[in-house]
Amino acid sequence: MSKLIGMLVVLVLILIAGGGVYLATFTIPPPSAKIVKVLPDARFPN
């Protein structure tokens, strides 16, 4: 039983390490949609 728990812990650690490597090397594309918002002058006091 302890062998099974040890193998599961190792598997979880490998999955976490693999996910970290994937996130570190994967290039996430920036959002390409433009946002146009008009801000009224009243929001900026002089």
N, CA, C and O atoms as CSV, one atom per row, in Angstrom:
chain,resi,resn,atom,element,x,y,z
A,1,MET,N,N,0.828,-1.200,0.000
A,1,MET,CA,C,0.000,0.000,0.000
A,1,MET,C,C,0.863,1.251,0.000
A,1,MET,O,O,0.544,2.218,-0.691
A,2,SER,N,N,1.957,1.248,0.768
A,2,SER,CA,C,2.785,2.447,0.811
A,2,SER,C,C,3.521,2.646,-0.510
A,2,SER,O,O,3.867,3.771,-0.870
A,3,LYS,N,N,3.762,1.537,-1.241
A,3,LYS,CA,C,4.394,1.646,-2.554
A,3,LYS,C,C,3.465,2.376,-3.532
A,3,LYS,O,O,3.910,3.197,-4.334
A,4,LEU,N,N,2.173,2.063,-3.448
A,4,LEU,CA,C,1.180,2.699,-4.312
A,4,LEU,C,C,1.084,4.193,-4.013
A,4,LEU,O,O,1.038,5.004,-4.938
A,5,ILE,N,N,1.054,4.564,-2.750
A,5,ILE,CA,C,0.979,5.978,-2.367
A,5,ILE,C,C,2.237,6.708,-2.823
A,5,ILE,O,O,2.158,7.840,-3.302
A,6,GLY,N,N,3.385,6.076,-2.680
A,6,GLY,CA,C,4.633,6.688,-3.134
A,6,GLY,C,C,4.645,6.907,-4.634
A,6,GLY,O,O,5.117,7.941,-5.106
A,7,MET,N,N,4.127,5.937,-5.394
A,7,MET,CA,C,4.067,6.097,-6.851
A,7,MET,C,C,3.096,7.200,-7.245
A,7,MET,O,O,3.353,7.937,-8.197
A,8,LEU,N,N,1.988,7.322,-6.527
A,8,LEU,CA,C,1.032,8.387,-6.825
A,8,LEU,C,C,1.630,9.759,-6.520
A,8,LEU,O,O,1.410,10.708,-7.273
A,9,VAL,N,N,2.373,9.873,-5.439
A,9,VAL,CA,C,3.021,11.140,-5.097
A,9,VAL,C,C,4.037,11.507,-6.171
A,9,VAL,O,O,4.109,12.665,-6.581
A,10,VAL,N,N,4.820,10.540,-6.630
A,10,VAL,CA,C,5.801,10.798,-7.692
A,10,VAL,C,C,5.094,11.212,-8.980
A,10,VAL,O,O,5.551,12.124,-9.669
A,11,LEU,N,N,3.984,10.553,-9.313
A,11,LEU,CA,C,3.230,10.893,-10.511
A,11,LEU,C,C,2.685,12.320,-10.430
A,11,LEU,O,O,2.744,13.060,-11.411
A,12,VAL,N,N,2.164,12.703,-9.282
A,12,VAL,CA,C,1.643,14.064,-9.111
A,12,VAL,C,C,2.769,15.088,-9.240
A,12,VAL,O,O,2.581,16.137,-9.856
A,13,LEU,N,N,3.932,14.794,-8.667
A,13,LEU,CA,C,5.071,15.711,-8.780
A,13,LEU,C,C,5.534,15.842,-10.220
A,13,LEU,O,O,5.885,16.937,-10.659
A,14,ILE,N,N,5.542,14.745,-10.959
A,14,ILE,CA,C,5.926,14.798,-12.375
A,14,ILE,C,C,4.919,15.623,-13.166
A,14,ILE,O,O,5.305,16.405,-14.034
A,15,LEU,N,N,3.638,15.457,-12.875
A,15,LEU,CA,C,2.616,16.241,-13.573
A,15,LEU,C,C,2.748,17.733,-13.263
A,15,LEU,O,O,2.601,18.565,-14.158
A,16,ILE,N,N,3.020,18.071,-12.021
A,16,ILE,CA,C,3.192,19.477,-11.650
A,16,ILE,C,C,4.422,20.061,-12.337
A,16,ILE,O,O,4.379,21.183,-12.843
A,17,ALA,N,N,5.516,19.305,-12.356
A,17,ALA,CA,C,6.735,19.782,-13.014
A,17,ALA,C,C,6.510,19.934,-14.521
A,17,ALA,O,O,6.960,20.908,-15.123
A,18,GLY,N,N,5.822,18.982,-15.117
A,18,GLY,CA,C,5.522,19.072,-16.553
A,18,GLY,C,C,4.636,20.266,-16.871
A,18,GLY,O,O,4.844,20.942,-17.878
A,19,GLY,N,N,3.663,20.527,-16.032
A,19,GLY,CA,C,2.805,21.699,-16.227
A,19,GLY,C,C,3.576,22.994,-16.088
A,19,GLY,O,O,3.330,23.948,-16.825
A,20,GLY,N,N,4.516,23.035,-15.142
A,20,GLY,CA,C,5.355,24.233,-14.987
A,20,GLY,C,C,6.242,24.463,-16.193
A,20,GLY,O,O,6.402,25.596,-16.646
A,21,VAL,N,N,6.818,23.393,-16.715
A,21,VAL,CA,C,7.661,23.520,-17.914
A,21,VAL,C,C,6.815,23.967,-19.099
A,21,VAL,O,O,7.247,24.811,-19.885
A,22,TYR,N,N,5.626,23.415,-19.234
A,22,TYR,CA,C,4.740,23.809,-20.326
A,22,TYR,C,C,4.378,25.292,-20.236
A,22,TYR,O,O,4.426,26.004,-21.239
A,23,LEU,N,N,4.021,25.752,-19.057
A,23,LEU,CA,C,3.660,27.164,-18.904
A,23,LEU,C,C,4.859,28.082,-19.104
A,23,LEU,O,O,4.698,29.209,-19.574
A,24,ALA,N,N,6.047,27.624,-18.760
A,24,ALA,CA,C,7.247,28.454,-18.925
A,24,ALA,C,C,7.673,28.554,-20.372
A,24,ALA,O,O,8.283,29.551,-20.759
A,25,THR,N,N,7.371,27.551,-21.190
A,25,THR,CA,C,7.842,27.556,-22.573
A,25,THR,C,C,6.759,27.922,-23.577
A,25,THR,O,O,7.083,28.286,-24.707
A,26,PHE,N,N,5.500,27.840,-23.212
A,26,PHE,CA,C,4.409,28.123,-24.130
A,26,PHE,C,C,4.239,29.626,-24.284
A,26,PHE,O,O,4.175,30.344,-23.286
A,27,THR,N,N,4.163,30.112,-25.513
A,27,THR,CA,C,3.960,31.553,-25.741
A,27,THR,C,C,2.461,31.810,-25.886
A,27,THR,O,O,1.829,31.385,-26.853
A,28,ILE,N,N,1.923,32.502,-24.917
A,28,ILE,CA,C,0.498,32.819,-24.915
A,28,ILE,C,C,0.293,34.064,-25.772
A,28,ILE,O,O,0.884,35.105,-25.488
A,29,PRO,N,N,-0.531,33.978,-26.813
A,29,PRO,CA,C,-0.750,35.151,-27.657
A,29,PRO,C,C,-1.541,36.230,-26.914
A,29,PRO,O,O,-2.484,35.919,-26.186
A,30,PRO,N,N,-1.161,37.485,-27.097
A,30,PRO,CA,C,-1.918,38.558,-26.440
A,30,PRO,C,C,-3.287,38.726,-27.092
A,30,PRO,O,O,-3.467,38.356,-28.253
A,31,PRO,N,N,-4.229,39.265,-26.376
A,31,PRO,CA,C,-5.553,39.493,-26.972
A,31,PRO,C,C,-5.445,40.443,-28.153
A,31,PRO,O,O,-4.726,41.440,-28.092
A,32,SER,N,N,-6.158,40.134,-29.224
A,32,SER,CA,C,-6.038,40.955,-30.424
A,32,SER,C,C,-7.230,41.887,-30.643
A,32,SER,O,O,-7.213,42.688,-31.578
A,33,ALA,N,N,-8.239,41.801,-29.822
A,33,ALA,CA,C,-9.408,42.667,-29.973
A,33,ALA,C,C,-9.106,44.049,-29.398
A,33,ALA,O,O,-8.606,44.180,-28.281
A,34,LYS,N,N,-9.423,45.076,-30.188
A,34,LYS,CA,C,-9.209,46.447,-29.712
A,34,LYS,C,C,-10.404,46.876,-28.871
A,34,LYS,O,O,-11.549,46.541,-29.173
A,35,ILE,N,N,-10.115,47.622,-27.817
A,35,ILE,CA,C,-11.161,48.150,-26.946
A,35,ILE,C,C,-11.124,49.667,-27.052
A,35,ILE,O,O,-10.110,50.303,-26.766
A,36,VAL,N,N,-12.227,50.220,-27.460
A,36,VAL,CA,C,-12.335,51.677,-27.575
A,36,VAL,C,C,-13.363,52.131,-26.555
A,36,VAL,O,O,-14.522,51.719,-26.593
A,37,LYS,N,N,-12.918,52.992,-25.637
A,37,LYS,CA,C,-13.806,53.467,-24.589
A,37,LYS,C,C,-13.621,54.968,-24.463
A,37,LYS,O,O,-12.494,55.450,-24.345
A,38,VAL,N,N,-14.703,55.699,-24.486
A,38,VAL,CA,C,-14.661,57.158,-24.370
A,38,VAL,C,C,-14.832,57.518,-22.903
A,38,VAL,O,O,-15.817,57.144,-22.266
A,39,LEU,N,N,-13.855,58.253,-22.375
A,39,LEU,CA,C,-13.928,58.711,-20.991
A,39,LEU,C,C,-14.340,60.177,-20.970
A,39,LEU,O,O,-13.726,60.998,-21.652
A,40,PRO,N,N,-15.356,60.513,-20.208
A,40,PRO,CA,C,-15.783,61.913,-20.165
A,40,PRO,C,C,-14.754,62.781,-19.427
A,40,PRO,O,O,-14.060,62.320,-18.521
A,41,ASP,N,N,-14.680,64.039,-19.840
A,41,ASP,CA,C,-13.738,64.976,-19.229
A,41,ASP,C,C,-14.062,65.230,-17.749
A,41,ASP,O,O,-13.182,65.637,-16.989
A,42,ALA,N,N,-15.289,64.999,-17.341
A,42,ALA,CA,C,-15.697,65.262,-15.967
A,42,ALA,C,C,-14.976,64.328,-14.979
A,42,ALA,O,O,-14.906,64.630,-13.788
A,43,ARG,N,N,-14.460,63.234,-15.452
A,43,ARG,CA,C,-13.778,62.275,-14.567
A,43,ARG,C,C,-12.367,62.733,-14.208
A,43,ARG,O,O,-11.753,62.191,-13.289
A,44,PHE,N,N,-11.849,63.731,-14.933
A,44,PHE,CA,C,-10.482,64.208,-14.705
A,44,PHE,C,C,-10.514,65.652,-14.213
A,44,PHE,O,O,-10.512,66.590,-15.011
A,45,PRO,N,N,-10.544,65.821,-12.895
A,45,PRO,CA,C,-10.580,67.211,-12.382
A,45,PRO,C,C,-9.240,67.920,-12.623
A,45,PRO,O,O,-8.174,67.303,-12.642
A,46,ASN,N,N,-9.341,69.210,-12.801
A,46,ASN,CA,C,-8.114,70.009,-13.033
A,46,ASN,C,C,-7.518,70.471,-11.756
A,46,ASN,O,O,-6.491,71.149,-11.763
